[in-house]
Amino acid sequence: MKKTIAHIYALGDQAITIEWSASISEEANNQVMHSFHFLQLHPIEGVTDIIPAYCSLTLIYNSTIIRKQAMGGSPFEWLKKKLASLAVAPRETIQNTVPLIIPVCYDLSLAPDLVEATQLTGCSIEELIALHTSEIYTVYMLGFLPGFAYMASVNKKIQMPRKANPRKLVAAGSIGIAGEQTGIYPLEAPGGWQLIGQTPLKIFDISKEEPCLFKPGNKVKFEAISLEQFHQFNAA
């Protein structure tokens, strides 16, 4: 197997990034998650936050604390040397987790771009729904909005570009596709993804101890429900 070469670089004067790939890669993301969990179990004094992304991991650090450990040397160079061995460490086998089942209603009343999506992909509505619900997606990262999970990869037959003119307001729970990614808008917000359905689940709930439904590394599978089931869920 070809050895993955990591690129380590500064991100400002108090952050450092390890990048394993420049594109979406399950293999690279496995290394990201391995390193993320390792650093959670073996924290580095002075590192204040660890942010996993598709194929990179960023560490935010207190330069004053790191400089003391570096005996007055460069905090970046000290961290880069410390992280270099982690970046190429053998990957642990990441066990398959049971996917989170997310109910989705693909009714046209909740899917404003579904008809346009069939025109962009050449698929019928039924085929598009079948393909979207047939995959088990990986949550690669959270961003854009609190709890917005970037998931991949969408079947090539239904991959489509973002809208040329983003909407000023997208309903919370809306399911979108952009390129090979799919995601759920956790809150009402502007957005340019192609909207093909909606989930009745609350994706971000500030009243809960863990407000975000998803975490990086989660597996997700969408399950089609009827409009009646969608409204029954909200009425419960």
ZAKOL-794848 format. One record per atom (N, C-alpha, C): residue number from 1; residue in one letter; atom name; x, y, z. Coordinates in steps of 0.05 Angstrom, whole numbers. Layout:
<nodes>
  resi  resn  name      xx      yy      zz
   NUM     A    CA       X       Y       Z
...
</nodes>
This chain:
<nodes>
  resi  resn  name      xx      yy      zz
     1     M     N      17     -24       0
     1     M    CA       0       0       0
     1     M     C      17      25       0
     2     K     N      10      45     -16
     2     K    CA      26      69     -17
     2     K     C      24      84       9
     3     K     N      47      93      18
     3     K    CA      48     106      44
     3     K     C      37     135      42
     4     T     N      20     142      60
     4     T    CA       9     169      61
     4     T     C      29     188      72
     5     I     N      35     210      58
     5     I    CA      54     230      67
     5     I     C      38     254      77
     6     A     N      42     261     102
     6     A    CA      28     284     113
     6     A     C      43     310     110
     7     H     N      28     331     106
     7     H    CA      39     358     104
     7     H     C      32     373     129
     8     I     N      52     383     144
     8     I    CA      47     397     169
     8     I     C      55     427     164
     9     Y     N      35     444     170
     9     Y    CA      41     473     165
     9     Y     C      27     491     186
    10     A     N      37     515     189
    10     A    CA      26     534     208
    10     A     C       1     546     197
    11     L     N     -18     551     215
    11     L    CA     -43     565     207
    11     L     C     -45     589     226
    12     G     N     -32     610     218
    12     G    CA     -29     633     236
    12     G     C      -7     628     256
    13     D     N      -7     643     278
    13     D    CA      15     640     297
    13     D     C       8     624     322
    14     Q     N     -17     613     322
    14     Q    CA     -25     596     345
    14     Q     C     -41     572     336
    15     A     N     -35     562     312
    15     A    CA     -49     538     303
    15     A     C     -30     523     284
    16     I     N     -33     497     284
    16     I    CA     -17     480     266
    16     I     C     -36     459     254
    17     T     N     -32     453     228
    17     T    CA     -49     434     214
    17     T     C     -32     411     203
    18     I     N     -43     387     206
    18     I    CA     -32     363     193
    18     I     C     -52     356     171
    19     E     N     -42     355     146
    19     E    CA     -60     348     123
    19     E     C     -50     323     110
    20     W     N     -68     304     107
    20     W    CA     -61     278      95
    20     W     C     -69     276      65
    21     S     N     -86     293      57
    21     S    CA     -96     292      29
    21     S     C    -108     319      22
    22     A     N    -108     326      -4
    22     A    CA    -120     351     -13
    22     A     C    -149     347     -23
    23     S     N    -158     322     -22
    23     S    CA    -185     316     -31
    23     S     C    -199     296     -12
    24     I     N    -225     293     -15
    24     I    CA    -240     275       2
    24     I     C    -229     246      -1
    25     S     N    -222     235      22
    25     S    CA    -210     208      21
    25     S     C    -217     193      47
    26     E     N    -229     170      45
    26     E    CA    -236     155      69
    26     E     C    -211     146      84
    27     E     N    -191     138      69
    27     E    CA    -166     129      81
    27     E     C    -153     152      97
    28     A     N    -152     176      85
    28     A    CA    -140     199      99
    28     A     C    -157     206     123
    29     N     N    -184     205     121
    29     N    CA    -201     212     143
    29     N     C    -197     192     166
    30     N     N    -192     166     159
    30     N    CA    -186     147     181
    30     N     C    -162     155     197
    31     Q     N    -142     166     182
    31     Q    CA    -118     175     196
    31     Q     C    -124     200     213
    32     V     N    -141     218     202
    32     V    CA    -149     241     217
    32     V     C    -162     233     244
    33     M     N    -181     214     242
    33     M    CA    -196     206     266
    33     M     C    -178     191     285
    34     H     N    -160     174     275
    34     H    CA    -141     160     292
    34     H     C    -124     181     308
    35     S     N    -114     201     294
    35     S    CA     -98     221     307
    35     S     C    -114     238     327
    36     F     N    -138     244     319
    36     F    CA    -156     260     336
    36     F     C    -161     245     362
    37     H     N    -169     220     361
    37     H    CA    -174     204     385
    37     H     C    -149     200     401
    38     F     N    -126     196     388
    38     F    CA    -101     193     402
    38     F     C     -94     218     419
    39     L     N     -98     241     406
    39     L    CA     -92     266     420
    39     L     C    -112     272     442
    40     Q     N    -136     262     440
    40     Q    CA    -155     265     462
    40     Q     C    -147     248     486
    41     L     N    -136     225     480
    41     L    CA    -127     207     502
    41     L     C    -100     215     513
    42     H     N     -84     227     496
    42     H    CA     -57     236     504
    42     H     C     -53     266     497
    43     P     N     -67     283     512
    43     P    CA     -66     312     506
    43     P     C     -38     324     509
    44     I     N     -33     344     493
    44     I    CA      -9     359     494
    44     I     C     -14     385     510
    45     E     N       1     389     531
    45     E    CA      -3     413     547
    45     E     C       0     438     530
    46     G     N     -19     456     532
    46     G    CA     -18     480     516
    46     G     C     -36     479     491
    47     V     N     -44     455     483
    47     V    CA     -63     453     460
    47     V     C     -91     457     471
    48     T     N    -105     477     461
    48     T    CA    -131     485     472
    48     T     C    -155     474     456
    49     D     N    -150     466     432
    49     D    CA    -172     455     416
    49     D     C    -160     438     393
    50     I     N    -176     417     385
    50     I    CA    -168     399     363
    50     I     C    -191     398     344
    51     I     N    -187     404     319
    51     I    CA    -209     407     300
    51     I     C    -205     387     277
    52     P     N    -220     365     276
    52     P    CA    -218     347     253
    52     P     C    -233     357     229
    53     A     N    -223     353     205
    53     A    CA    -236     360     180
    53     A     C    -235     335     162
    54     Y     N    -242     340     136
    54     Y    CA    -242     317     117
    54     Y     C    -216     302     117
    55     C     N    -195     315     112
    55     C    CA    -169     302     110
    55     C     C    -147     316     125
    56     S     N    -154     332     145
    56     S    CA    -134     346     160
    56     S     C    -143     349     189
    57     L     N    -124     355     206
    57     L    CA    -129     359     234
    57     L     C    -114     385     243
    58     T     N    -129     403     255
    58     T    CA    -117     429     264
    58     T     C    -117     430     294
    59     L     N     -94     438     305
    59     L    CA     -90     441     334
    59     L     C     -87     471     340
    60     I     N    -104     481     357
    60     I    CA    -102     509     367
    60     I     C     -86     508     393
    61     Y     N     -66     526     396
    61     Y    CA     -49     524     419
    61     Y     C     -43     551     431
    62     N     N     -36     550     457
    62     N    CA     -26     574     471
    62     N     C       4     576     467
    63     S     N      12     595     452
    63     S    CA      41     596     445
    63     S     C      59     601     469
    64     T     N      49     614     489
    64     T    CA      65     619     513
    64     T     C      72     592     527
    65     I     N      51     575     530
    65     I    CA      55     550     544
    65     I     C      73     531     527
    66     I     N      68     531     501
    66     I    CA      84     514     483
    66     I     C     113     523     482
    67     R     N     118     549     483
    67     R    CA     145     560     482
    67     R     C     161     551     507
    68     K     N     148     549     530
    68     K    CA     161     540     554
    68     K     C     171     512     550
    69     Q     N     154     495     538
    69     Q    CA     162     467     533
    69     Q     C     184     465     512
    70     A     N     184     485     494
    70     A    CA     204     485     473
    70     A     C     230     499     483
    71     M     N     231     505     509
    71     M    CA     255     517     521
    71     M     C     262     543     507
    72     G     N     241     559     501
    72     G    CA     246     584     488
    72     G     C     247     583     457
    73     G     N     246     559     446
    73     G    CA     247     557     417
    73     G     C     220     562     404
    74     S     N     219     557     378
    74     S    CA     195     562     363
    74     S     C     172     543     371
    75     P     N     149     553     380
    75     P    CA     127     535     387
    75     P     C     118     518     363
    76     F     N     118     530     339
    76     F    CA     110     515     316
    76     F     C     129     492     310
    77     E     N     155     498     310
    77     E    CA     175     477     304
    77     E     C     174     455     324
    78     W     N     170     462     350
    78     W    CA     168     442     371
    78     W     C     144     424     367
    79     L     N     121     436     361
    79     L    CA      97     420     356
    79     L     C      99     403     331
    80     K     N     111     415     310
    80     K    CA     114     401     285
    80     K     C     131     376     288
    81     K     N     152     378     304
    81     K    CA     169     354     309
    81     K     C     154     333     325
    82     K     N     138     343     345
    82     K    CA     123     324     362
    82     K     C     101     310     346
    83     L     N      89     324     327
    83     L    CA      67     313     312
    83     L     C      76     297     288
    84     A     N     101     300     280
    84     A    CA     111     286     255
    84     A     C     108     256     258
    85     S     N     114     245     281
    85     S    CA     112     216     285
    85     S     C      83     207     285
    86     L     N      66     223     296
    86     L    CA      38     217     297
    86     L     C      26     217     269
    87     A     N      36     235     252
    87     A    CA      25     238     225
    87     A     C      30     213     208
    88     V     N      51     198     214
    88     V    CA      57     174     198
    88     V     C      54     148     214
    89     A     N      43     151     238
    89     A    CA      39     127     255
    89     A     C      21     107     242
    90     P     N      25      81     246
    90     P    CA       7      61     235
    90     P     C     -21      66     244
    91     R     N     -40      64     226
    91     R    CA     -68      69     232
    91     R     C     -80      45     246
    92     E     N     -94      50     267
    92     E    CA    -110      29     280
    92     E     C    -134      23     262
    93     T     N    -143      -1     264
    93     T    CA    -167      -9     249
    93     T     C    -191       5     262
    94     I     N    -205      21     246
    94     I    CA    -228      35     256
    94     I     C    -252      17     253
    95     Q     N    -264       8     275
    95     Q    CA    -286     -10     273
    95     Q     C    -311       3     262
    96     N     N    -326     -12     246
    96     N    CA    -350      -1     234
    96     N     C    -370       3     257
    97     T     N    -382      27     257
    97     T    CA    -402      32     277
    97     T     C    -430      30     265
    98     V     N    -449      24     282
    98     V    CA    -477      22     273
    98     V     C    -486      50     263
    99     P     N    -496      52     238
    99     P    CA    -503      78     228
    99     P     C    -527      90     242
   100     L     N    -527     117     244
   100     L    CA    -550     131     254
   100     L     C    -571     132     232
   101     I     N    -595     124     237
   101     I    CA    -616     124     217
   101     I     C    -631     151     219
   102     I     N    -630     165     197
   102     I    CA    -643     192     196
   102     I     C    -667     191     178
   103     P     N    -691     195     189
   103     P    CA    -715     195     172
   103     P     C    -716     220     154
   104     V     N    -723     216     129
   104     V    CA    -724     239     111
   104     V     C    -750     237      94
   105     C     N    -764     259      92
   105     C    CA    -787     261      75
   105     C     C    -779     275      49
   106     Y     N    -783     261      27
   106     Y    CA    -774     271       1
   106     Y     C    -798     283     -15
   107     D     N    -820     289       0
   107     D    CA    -844     301     -13
   107     D     C    -836     328     -25
   108     L     N    -848     334     -49
   108     L    CA    -840     358     -63
   108     L     C    -846     384     -46
   109     S     N    -864     382     -27
   109     S    CA    -870     405     -10
   109     S     C    -847     412       9
   110     L     N    -830     392      13
   110     L    CA    -807     396      31
   110     L     C    -780     394      16
   111     A     N    -782     391     -11
   111     A    CA    -758     386     -27
   111     A     C    -759     405     -51
   112     P     N    -753     431     -47
   112     P    CA    -756     451     -68
   112     P     C    -738     447     -92
   113     D     N    -717     431     -90
   113     D    CA    -699     427    -113
   113     D     C    -700     399    -125
   114     L     N    -719     383    -115
   114     L    CA    -719     355    -124
   114     L     C    -725     352    -154
   115     V     N    -743     368    -164
   115     V    CA    -749     367    -193
   115     V     C    -725     376    -209
   116     E     N    -712     398    -200
   116     E    CA    -688     408    -214
   116     E     C    -666     387    -212
   117     A     N    -665     373    -190
   117     A    CA    -644     353    -186
   117     A     C    -647     330    -206
   118     T     N    -672     323    -213
   118     T    CA    -676     302    -233
   118     T     C    -667     312    -261
   119     Q     N    -669     337    -266
   119     Q    CA    -660     349    -291
   119     Q     C    -630     350    -293
   120     L     N    -618     356    -270
   120     L    CA    -588     357    -269
   120     L     C    -575     330    -271
   121     T     N    -588     310    -260
   121     T    CA    -576     283    -259
   121     T     C    -587     263    -280
   122     G     N    -610     269    -291
   122     G    CA    -622     250    -310
   122     G     C    -636     227    -296
   123     C     N    -638     228    -270
   123     C    CA    -651     207    -254
   123     C     C    -681     215    -249
   124     S     N    -697     195    -246
   124     S    CA    -725     200    -238
   124     S     C    -724     206    -208
   125     I     N    -747     217    -198
   125     I    CA    -748     223    -169
   125     I     C    -745     197    -153
   126     E     N    -758     176    -162
   126     E    CA    -756     150    -148
   126     E     C    -727     140    -147
   127     E     N    -713     142    -170
   127     E    CA    -685     132    -172
   127     E     C    -667     150    -154
   128     L     N    -671     176    -155
   128     L    CA    -655     194    -139
   128     L     C    -658     187    -109
   129     I     N    -683     183    -100
   129     I    CA    -687     177     -72
   129     I     C    -675     150     -65
   130     A     N    -678     130     -83
   130     A    CA    -666     104     -78
   130     A     C    -636     105     -75
   131     L     N    -623     121     -92
   131     L    CA    -594     124     -91
   131     L     C    -585     139     -66
   132     H     N    -600     159     -59
   132     H    CA    -592     175     -35
   132     H     C    -595     159     -10
   133     T     N    -615     141      -9
   133     T    CA    -619     125      16
   133     T     C    -604      99      16
   134     S     N    -590      93      -6
   134     S    CA    -576      67      -8
   134     S     C    -548      68       4
   135     E     N    -537      91       7
   135     E    CA    -509      94      17
   135     E     C    -508      96      47
   136     I     N    -486      88      59
   136     I    CA    -479      94      87
   136     I     C    -457     115      86
   137     Y     N    -464     139      96
   137     Y    CA    -446     161      94
   137     Y     C    -429     164     119
   138     T     N    -406     176     115
   138     T    CA    -388     183     137
   138     T     C    -390     213     143
   139     V     N    -393     220     169
   139     V    CA    -391     248     176
   139     V     C    -361     255     178
   140     Y     N    -353     271     159
   140     Y    CA    -324     278     158
   140     Y     C    -317     302     175
   141     M     N    -336     321     178
   141     M    CA    -330     344     194
   141     M     C    -356     360     200
   142     L     N    -354     377     220
   142     L    CA    -376     395     226
   142     L     C    -366     424     220
   143     G     N    -385     440     210
   143     G    CA    -377     467     203
   143     G     C    -400     483     191
   144     F     N    -394     507     182
   144     F    CA    -413     525     169
   144     F     C    -433     536     189
   145     L     N    -449     517     201
   145     L    CA    -468     523     222
   145     L     C    -464     504     245
   146     P     N    -472     511     270
   146     P    CA    -469     492     292
   146     P     C    -484     466     286
   147     G     N    -469     444     286
   147     G    CA    -481     418     281
   147     G     C    -484     410     252
   148     F     N    -475     428     233
   148     F    CA    -478     420     205
   148     F     C    -457     399     198
   149     A     N    -466     375     191
   149     A    CA    -448     353     185
   149     A     C    -443     350     155
   150     Y     N    -418     351     148
   150     Y    CA    -411     346     120
   150     Y     C    -407     316     116
   151     M     N    -423     304     100
   151     M    CA    -423     275      96
   151     M     C    -416     268      67
   152     A     N    -403     245      64
   152     A    CA    -396     236      37
   152     A     C    -393     205      38
   153     S     N    -394     193      14
   153     S    CA    -396     206     -12
   153     S     C    -423     198     -25
   154     V     N    -435     217     -38
   154     V    CA    -460     212     -53
   154     V     C    -454     196     -78
   155     N     N    -472     178     -85
   155     N    CA    -470     163    -110
   155     N     C    -465     182    -133
   156     K     N    -446     174    -151
   156     K    CA    -438     192    -173
   156     K     C    -462     200    -190
   157     K     N    -482     183    -192
   157     K    CA    -505     189    -209
   157     K     C    -521     213    -200
   158     I     N    -520     219    -174
   158     I    CA    -536     241    -164
   158     I     C    -519     264    -153
   159     Q     N    -493     264    -159
   159     Q    CA    -477     287    -151
   159     Q     C    -484     311    -169
   160     M     N    -486     334    -157
   160     M    CA    -494     358    -172
   160     M     C    -482     382    -159
   161     P     N    -478     404    -174
   161     P    CA    -465     428    -163
   161     P     C    -484     444    -145
   162     R     N    -472     461    -129
   162     R    CA    -487     480    -113
   162     R     C    -503     498    -131
   163     K     N    -523     510    -120
   163     K    CA    -540     529    -136
   163     K     C    -523     553    -142
   164     A     N    -528     564    -166
   164     A    CA    -513     589    -174
   164     A     C    -521     612    -157
   165     N     N    -546     613    -148
   165     N    CA    -556     634    -131
   165     N     C    -567     622    -105
   166     P     N    -551     623     -83
   166     P    CA    -560     612     -58
   166     P     C    -587     624     -48
   167     R     N    -602     608     -34
   167     R    CA    -626     617     -21
   167     R     C    -620     635       3
   168     K     N    -637     655       7
   168     K    CA    -633     672      31
   168     K     C    -641     658      56
   169     L     N    -659     638      54
   169     L    CA    -667     623      78
   169     L     C    -673     594      71
   170     V     N    -660     576      85
   170     V    CA    -665     547      82
   170     V     C    -677     537     108
   171     A     N    -698     521     107
   171     A    CA    -711     511     131
   171     A     C    -693     492     146
   172     A     N    -694     493     173
   172     A    CA    -680     474     190
   172     A     C    -689     446     183
   173     G     N    -670     427     181
   173     G    CA    -676     399     175
   173     G     C    -674     393     146
   174     S     N    -670     413     129
   174     S    CA    -669     408     100
   174     S     C    -644     392      93
   175     I     N    -648     372      75
   175     I    CA    -627     355      66
   175     I     C    -617     365      39
   176     G     N    -591     369      36
   176     G    CA    -580     380      11
   176     G     C    -558     363       0
   177     I     N    -552     367     -26
   177     I    CA    -530     355     -39
   177     I     C    -513     377     -52
   178     A     N    -487     375     -50
   178     A    CA    -468     393     -63
   178     A     C    -444     377     -71
   179     G     N    -441     372     -98
   179     G    CA    -419     355    -107
   179     G     C    -423     327     -96
   180     E     N    -402     316     -84
   180     E    CA    -404     289     -73
   180     E     C    -412     289     -43
   181     Q     N    -419     312     -33
   181     Q    CA    -427     315      -5
   181     Q     C    -457     317      -2
   182     T     N    -467     307      21
   182     T    CA    -494     312      29
   182     T     C    -494     321      57
   183     G     N    -515     336      65
   183     G    CA    -515     347      92
   183     G     C    -543     356     100
   184     I     N    -546     363     125
   184     I    CA    -571     372     136
   184     I     C    -568     399     149
   185     Y     N    -584     418     142
   185     Y    CA    -583     444     154
   185     Y     C    -595     442     182
   186     P     N    -579     447     203
   186     P    CA    -589     444     230
   186     P     C    -607     468     240
   187     L     N    -603     490     226
   187     L    CA    -618     515     234
   187     L     C    -627     529     208
   188     E     N    -646     547     211
   188     E    CA    -653     564     188
   188     E     C    -630     581     181
   189     A     N    -622     582     156
   189     A    CA    -599     597     148
   189     A     C    -598     600     117
   190     P     N    -583     619     107
   190     P    CA    -579     620      78
   190     P     C    -563     595      69
   191     G     N    -567     587      44
   191     G    CA    -553     563      35
   191     G     C    -556     558       6
   192     G     N    -536     545      -6
   192     G    CA    -536     541     -35
   192     G     C    -536     512     -44
   193     W     N    -540     493     -25
   193     W    CA    -541     465     -33
   193     W     C    -568     458     -46
   194     Q     N    -568     437     -62
   194     Q    CA    -592     429     -75
   194     Q     C    -609     413     -55
   195     L     N    -633     424     -49
   195     L    CA    -650     413     -28
   195     L     C    -669     391     -39
   196     I     N    -666     367     -28
   196     I    CA    -681     344     -39
   196     I     C    -700     331     -18
   197     G     N    -701     342       6
   197     G    CA    -718     330      26
   197     G     C    -714     344      53
   198     Q     N    -728     334      73
   198     Q    CA    -726     346     100
   198     Q     C    -730     324     121
   199     T     N    -715     327     143
   199     T    CA    -718     309     166
   199     T     C    -733     322     188
   200     P     N    -750     308     202
   200     P    CA    -764     320     225
   200     P     C    -747     321     250
   201     L     N    -724     309     249
   201     L    CA    -706     308     273
   201     L     C    -694     336     278
   202     K     N    -690     342     304
   202     K    CA    -676     366     311
   202     K     C    -646     361     311
   203     I     N    -632     373     293
   203     I    CA    -603     367     289
   203     I     C    -586     381     309
   204     F     N    -594     405     317
   204     F    CA    -579     420     337
   204     F     C    -598     430     359
   205     D     N    -593     422     384
   205     D    CA    -611     429     406
   205     D     C    -594     440     429
   206     I     N    -594     466     433
   206     I    CA    -577     478     453
   206     I     C    -585     470     481
   207     S     N    -609     459     485
   207     S    CA    -618     451     512
   207     S     C    -606     425     521
   208     K     N    -593     410     502
   208     K    CA    -581     385     509
   208     K     C    -552     388     517
   209     E     N    -542     369     533
   209     E    CA    -514     369     541
   209     E     C    -496     367     517
   210     E     N    -504     350     498
   210     E    CA    -490     347     472
   210     E     C    -509     359     451
   211     P     N    -507     385     445
   211     P    CA    -526     398     427
   211     P     C    -526     388     399
   212     C     N    -503     378     389
   212     C    CA    -500     369     361
   212     C     C    -508     339     359
   213     L     N    -525     333     341
   213     L    CA    -533     305     337
   213     L     C    -510     288     327
   214     F     N    -493     300     310
   214     F    CA    -472     286     296
   214     F     C    -444     293     307
   215     K     N    -426     274     304
   215     K    CA    -398     278     311
   215     K     C    -381     268     287
   216     P     N    -358     280     283
   216     P    CA    -340     269     262
   216     P     C    -335     240     266
   217     G     N    -336     224     245
   217     G    CA    -332     195     247
   217     G     C    -358     179     248
   218     N     N    -380     193     254
   218     N    CA    -406     178     254
   218     N     C    -413     167     226
   219     K     N    -427     145     226
   219     K    CA    -439     134     201
   219     K     C    -468     141     201
   220     V     N    -478     148     177
   220     V    CA    -506     157     175
   220     V     C    -520     144     151
   221     K     N    -545     136     155
   221     K    CA    -561     125     133
   221     K     C    -588     139     133
   222     F     N    -597     148     110
   222     F    CA    -622     161     108
   222     F     C    -644     140     101
   223     E     N    -668     145     113
   223     E    CA    -690     127     109
   223     E     C    -715     143     101
   224     A     N    -726     137      78
   224     A    CA    -749     152      68
   224     A     C    -774     148      85
   225     I     N    -788     170      91
   225     I    CA    -814     169     105
   225     I     C    -834     185      89
   226     S     N    -859     180      94
   226     S    CA    -881     194      80
   226     S     C    -885     222      92
   227     L     N    -900     238      78
   227     L    CA    -907     265      88
   227     L     C    -924     262     114
   228     E     N    -942     243     114
   228     E    CA    -958     238     138
   228     E     C    -941     231     162
   229     Q     N    -921     213     158
   229     Q    CA    -903     206     180
   229     Q     C    -886     230     189
   230     F     N    -879     247     170
   230     F    CA    -863     271     177
   230     F     C    -880     289     196
   231     H     N    -905     294     189
   231     H    CA    -922     311     206
   231     H     C    -929     297     232
   232     Q     N    -932     271     232
   232     Q    CA    -937     257     257
   232     Q     C    -914     260     276
   233     F     N    -890     259     265
   233     F    CA    -866     262     282
   233     F     C    -866     289     295
   234     N     N    -872     310     280
   234     N    CA    -872     337     291
   234     N     C    -894     341     312
   235     A     N    -916     326     308
   235     A    CA    -939     329     326
   235     A     C    -935     313     352
   236     A     N    -916     294     352
   236     A    CA    -912     277     375
   236     A     C    -901     293     399
</nodes>
